[in-house]
Amino acid sequence: MTETKLIVNQNYSCMMVDVFVMKTEGDRVFIIGYDGQYLVKQDVTAQNELSKDFLPLFRIPLLEQNTYFKAFLEHASGMDIKTVDENLLQGKMDAMKEHLVDSKETLGKVLSMLDKFISKE
């Protein structure tokens, strides 16, 4: 299973926000960063997981983070992107709908059998 998360690190020492993409593929974890020319896939291991050497995907000024993130959210809202919780909720709603349809069919069969039973007497 592949999972992707955004990591937002507010760096007050330089008044910047570093944004990293963490990707999990099975038992391997990567940080996707940008070196100024290329996207870089950086392995996360037990030895380097607390390192500050990972390259962020991008950096934005701390005082402008709300403006940038609002623009990202507005752009993403039109892309039908769902979070894990939204997918879980949708799955539960779909399962409930199927259960209600099955229950309705079962109840219809029971009522039909009951009607036949009553009409024989």
C-alpha positions in Angstrom: 0.0 0.0 0.0 1.3 3.4 -0.9 0.6 6.4 1.4 1.5 10.0 0.8 1.7 12.7 3.5 2.7 16.3 3.5 5.0 17.4 6.3 5.0 21.1 7.1 7.9 22.4 9.2 7.7 26.0 10.4 11.3 27.1 10.8 11.3 30.2 12.9 15.1 30.7 12.8 14.9 31.7 9.1 11.2 32.6 9.0 10.4 30.0 6.4 8.1 27.1 6.1 9.6 23.9 4.7 7.2 21.5 3.0 8.2 17.9 2.5 6.4 15.0 0.9 6.7 11.7 2.8 5.8 8.6 0.7 5.4 5.1 2.2 5.7 2.1 -0.1 5.3 -1.1 1.9 7.9 -0.9 4.6 10.0 1.7 2.9 9.7 5.4 3.6 10.9 8.2 1.3 11.1 12.0 1.4 10.5 13.7 -1.9 12.4 16.9 -2.1 13.7 19.4 -4.7 17.4 20.2 -5.1 16.9 23.3 -7.3 16.9 21.3 -10.5 15.4 17.9 -9.9 13.0 16.1 -7.7 15.0 13.9 -5.3 13.8 10.7 -3.6 15.5 10.4 -0.3 15.4 7.2 1.7 14.4 7.5 5.4 16.2 5.0 7.6 16.6 4.4 11.3 20.0 6.2 11.0 18.8 9.3 9.3 15.2 9.7 10.3 15.9 12.6 12.7 18.4 14.3 10.3 17.9 17.8 9.1 19.6 17.0 5.8 16.4 16.2 3.9 15.6 18.6 1.1 12.1 20.1 1.2 9.9 20.0 -1.8 9.5 23.8 -1.5 10.0 26.6 1.0 7.7 29.6 1.5 8.0 32.6 3.7 6.5 32.0 7.2 4.5 35.2 7.2 2.9 34.3 3.8 2.1 30.6 4.6 -1.7 31.2 5.1 -1.9 32.9 1.6 -0.1 30.0 -0.1 -1.9 27.2 1.7 -5.3 28.8 1.1 -4.4 29.0 -2.7 -3.3 25.3 -2.6 -6.6 24.3 -0.9 -8.7 26.3 -3.3 -6.9 24.7 -6.2 -7.2 21.2 -4.7 -10.9 21.5 -4.0 -11.7 21.3 -7.7 -9.7 18.1 -8.1 -11.9 15.7 -6.1 -9.0 14.9 -3.7 -10.2 12.9 -0.7 -8.5 12.3 2.6 -8.2 8.9 4.3 -11.1 9.8 6.6 -13.3 11.0 3.8 -12.6 7.7 1.9 -13.4 5.7 5.0 -16.7 7.7 5.5 -17.6 7.2 1.9 -17.0 3.4 2.2 -19.2 3.2 5.3 -22.0 5.2 3.6 -21.8 2.9 0.5 -21.9 -0.2 2.7 -24.9 1.1 4.6 -26.7 1.9 1.4 -26.1 -1.7 0.2 -27.2 -3.1 3.5 -30.4 -1.1 3.3 -31.1 -2.3 -0.2 -30.4 -5.9 0.9 -32.6 -5.4 4.0 -35.4 -4.0 1.8 -35.2 -7.0 -0.5 -35.2 -9.5 2.4 -38.1 -7.8 4.0 -40.0 -7.9 0.8 -39.4 -11.6 0.4 -40.5 -12.2 4.1 -43.6 -10.2 3.6 -44.4 -12.0 0.4 -44.0 -15.4 2.1 -46.1 -14.2 5.1 -48.8 -13.0 2.7 -48.9 -16.4 1.0 -49.0 -18.2 4.4 -51.9 -16.0 5.6 -53.9 -16.3 2.4 -53.7 -20.1 2.6 -55.5 -20.2 5.9 
